Amino acid sequence: MPAPPRVVVTVDAVALLRRLADRHGPLMMHQSGGCCDGSAPMCYPDGEFVVGDRDVLLGVLDLRLAVGETSPTLPDDGDAVPVWISGSQFEAWKHTRLVLDVVPGRGSGFSLEAPEGLRFLSRGAVFTDDENAALSDSPPLLGRDWAAGVRPDSATEPSVTAEAADACPVPPARTAGS
């Protein structure tokens, strides 16, 4: 089994990322670990947030793709959005696929989407045992690897989903007595 993507993105989030890239140039995202803005995905111009040596690359979003598509090549500058998380937070989330979505509301003052009246939102889906096994054979890149020029292979599974619920379904509500 090939390793599943550690990060997927909804079509609404891709549309917002494309608008932001048109306005600000190449982008990057970092899953915040908390503090003043809570735990939220933060969007920056690429390179504006300093990635640490032990930060973990969850994946590189490809803004060229639509739902269900993959590409044999990695995207270049304006179409590539690397998504990072701190090493310590990755340890807590490593069993979980991060699903990047966008919802109405004002997000962080530090993230590029703040003036848009929208905010990025992280959702999560727990990997299956088989997916975790495949991921253990494919360790993620660290910030020091990225700085040395190492890049991930192109994705073999689609990373754009129509809706967040397609990537992290909400279990049915339980009724009394069930």
N, C-alpha and C positions, 0 to 999 in steps of 0.2 A: 504494500500500500504506500503510495507517495505521501509525503508529509502534507497535511492540509494547511491552508493559509492561517496564520496567527491573527490576521486582521482582514476584515472585509468592510465594505463601505456601501451605503445605500445610494440609489440613483440621485436622490435629493441632495445628499452630501457631495456627490461628485459634481452636480450642477453648481453648487455653491463654491466648491473648490476651483472649478473652472473659471467662474467669475472673479474670484479672488486672485487667481494666477494671472488672468488678463490684466488686472489692475496693479498687482504688486510684483509680478514675476514669479520665479520658481518658489515653491512653498515647502515647508516641512511641518510635521505635527509632533507633539510630545504629550503623552498621557500624563497629566499632572498628578502628583501624588498627594495633593491636599494643600493645606495652608490657606491663604486668603481667598482663593477662588474655589476651594473644595477640590475634589478629584474630577477633573474634566479634561477632555482632549483640547489642547491649545494649538492654534494654527499661527505660524510665524513665516515671514520671508525666510527662505532657505539660508541657513547659516546664522540667523539672528539669535537663535537659542544655541548656547554652547552645549554640545553633546559630550558627555563625560566618557572616559575610557571604558567604564563598566555599564554604561547605558546599553539597552538591548534594542536592536532593530526588529520590530514586529513584522515589518514588511514594507514594500514600496508600492503605494497605490499608483495605478496606471490610469490617468485621466483620459486616455484614448479609448478605453473599453466601455462597452455597454453590458447590460445584464447577460450573464452566461458566457461571455467572451473571454478568451485568453489570447496571449500573444507570444510568439516564439522569441521575441526580443524584449529586453528591458526598455522602458520608456526613457527618453532623454529629458534634460532640464525641465522645461515648462510642463511636461506631462507626467513627471515623476514626483510623487510626494512621499518621502520617507516618513515612517511613523515610528517614534521612539517611546520607550518607557524606561524608568530608572531600573537598575539591576535589582535593587531590593524589592521594588514593587513588582517586577517581573516574577520574582520567586513566589509571591502571593498569587499572581494571576496566570502562571505558566500553564495551568490546566484549562484555561479559558480562552476562547476566541473572542477578540475584541471586535465589536460591531459598531462602526462609526455611523452615526445618524445625525440628522439636523432637525431641530424643532423650533417653533416660534418662541421668542423670548430674548431677553438680553443676557448674553453670556458675560464672560470675563472682559474687563477693560484691556487686558493684555493680548487677547486673541483677535486676529484680523476680522473675524465675522461680527464682532461686537456692534458696529454701526448698522449692520444689515437688518436688525430686528429678528435675527435668528441666532441660534447657538448650536454648536456641536455637542453631541451627547454620546457617551459610551454606553453600550449595552454589552451583555456578555452571554456566551453560550459555552457550556462545559463540554470539553472534548470527550469523545468516547474512549474506552480503553484502547481500541485499535489505533485511534488517532494519536493518543498519547504515546503509544509504542513507536509509531512512525516519527513523531516529533523528537523522541529521545535519540533516534538515529540521525537527526538533522539539527544539530545545535544552532541557535540563532547567532547572527553576527553581533559583535559588540562595537561600541564606539571606536575603540582603538583599531579594530579591523577596518572599519569604514574609513578612518583617517589614513590608513595605510593603502587605501585604494581597492580593498576587497568589496565586491558587490555580490548580492544573492543571485541565484539562478532565476530565470524567468518563471513565473507561476505556471503550474500545470493544471490548477483548478481555478475556476472563475472566482474573482474577488469582489465583483459588483453584484449586489442583490437589489431586487425591486423594492422590497420593504424590509425593515429590521426584523419583523416577525418571521420572514422567510429564513433568516439565518439564526435566529434565537427565538423559537416558538414559545409562546406563553402557554403553560400547562392549563388544562381546563380547570375551572373553579370546582372545588370540592363542595359537595352538599352535605348537610347534616346526616350523620350516620354512614357516610361512605369512607 
